[in-house]
Amino acid sequence: MTTINGGSTKGNNGRRSSARNAKTIKLEHKLLLTLGCCVTFLCYRYFFGGSNNDLHGSMMRLGKQRSDADRMNRRNGGILNIRRAITDPNYSRYEKLQAHMILSAQANLIDVSFRYNGQTLEDDDYSGVIGRFCPLNFQVQKDNPPDSPMFRDVLSKSDGCEPDGDNVIEVDLKEAVTLAREFDAFAKDNEFDATYYNVPKQLQLKGVVFHESRCGSTLAANAMMAMNPVKHRVYSESAPPIAAIKACGELYEDCSVEASANLLRDVIYMMGRSNDPNEENLFFKFQSITTRNMDTFRKAFPETPWIYLYREPVEVMMSQLDVPQMRMANCVRSHTRSEMISRFVARSGYQPSDLDDEEWCAIHLATLCESAIKNLNDADGLGMAVNYHKDLVHDFLDTVFPKHFNVPLDQEAIDRVMKVSGTYSKNRGKQGEFKADSEEKEKKASNGIRKASSLFLDPSFHTLQDSRYNINNR
């Protein structure tokens, strides 16, 4: 057992009575939940008639009736006990609705955090992890992917889902996952009609995008949604997965890869529960920094295909360093808190004091590419390296989606993808077409950028180009 940020570590005392008591309590809890599920289903049908909008609307109406003191108490750290809310008749109607919103997948996982007084992450269990849920408006992304290309855009356009929003529900994540799995199994075993009883379903994880950053990853996310907005759900750089992927540290110094993978499986399970009867497929684009801990994803989902998007060194560095102050660029600031970067510098023969901002940026990007190379080799075909170029969308349409992610495309899907590929997502709804800028970046690159990319980033770039798992070499 690993305890992070304080807390205690407890071992097995070997007492058989404790084991029997634990099993008895677990069985009692499961029976209690089963009864609670029945009551919840019946009450839900009786009061709300099974309508998703009615349930959400009722929660919002009851939420507005809560006192300011109650709101302040919830914002100051109070979390919802889902099990008790379901089974305890003394719990308020509002909290019962909140519990049902989570179990019925009306409320979606939007963030994951850890208790400051100690959380434990083991290979097969964890505690002290807080999940934040809120009803998300995925329709804004489905209607116009370039206008809401990131998870934060969907979040900002969902009522009451801001950090202190009235529709945000905080729960113990382990309890939420346990009850959701039992809820789903109970509904399946008893053959509840999914439409009539508002039973959520688990979407199929079809593919994941890792990337170097500034190399076409947003286009990939928009295209995955545009393929089939009705059937697809796409999370583009959402908060919960990165929290799980990085939970054990960059080099797994706080806990094992198995422990972080166990947490990630539960996070994806909750994010893949859907109350939309039309949705079928699930996709993720992770933040670029997760590439360093790609082992976690591969351990959690060993059969799920993924790609790694990267770009010609000078071009990607030009995009990274296109900020008012170079030292504030993400690729520069990261060196102060990355052991991987420290190790890279140590083996390069340089001293940290020898390096300038351009070189720190190149080293940051090189650590991402090196991690991708290692995982491409270890995955033996489940991963694919894809280099950015002006016709990148055709790589998605011709190879990545139909042959790697195994998602068939008809002509309508192709037309939708081609349409969003011509819209510049950084404009977020404003007029503007996407224009390739590779040649311009090459021309404007400083000698410092050229030197840094040649020295530190070119080697991993050429390894990716020559990899047997490169899209062009398969």
Order of alpha helices (4+ residues) and beta strands (2+ residues): beta-alpha-alpha-alpha-alpha-alpha-beta-beta-beta-beta-alpha-alpha-beta-alpha-alpha-beta-beta-alpha-beta-alpha-alpha-beta-beta-alpha-beta-alpha-alpha-alpha-alpha-beta-alpha-alpha-alpha-alpha-alpha
